Amino acid sequence: MFESPAYAQAAGGAAAAGGMAALIGFLPYLAIFAIFYFLIIRPQQSRVKQHRAMVDGVKKGDDVITGGGILAKAVRVTDTEVEVEAGPNVRFTVLKSTLADVKPRGVPAAANDKSA
């Protein structure tokens, strides 16, 4: 009644095979991560870098589109803010990080549009 059952231990060769099985079981996760990295993460990082360069390159006189969809002209540019003019005597300040697009003055929209 007070005896516990005894179980046989696996042989030494089976432990090595178990490690290989664990590695093989982990390979699909590595493959999925690699696919996500090359198809989603890397392209997104390049788009973010391109957008950051575009926003950092805004200068006085450029046409800008804010994140809220307001079309305006950059009047004054600082390190983190841009004062824009949306109409005659309608000026306000926006953060550079909220700019959605920057078009240099005099460049038609179709020439600057990457999707066309």
Summary of the structure (lengths in Angstrom):
residues: 116
radius of gyration: 29.1
end to end distance: 82.7
largest distance: 96.4
contacts: 233
relative contact order: 0.10
helix: 45%
strand: 25%
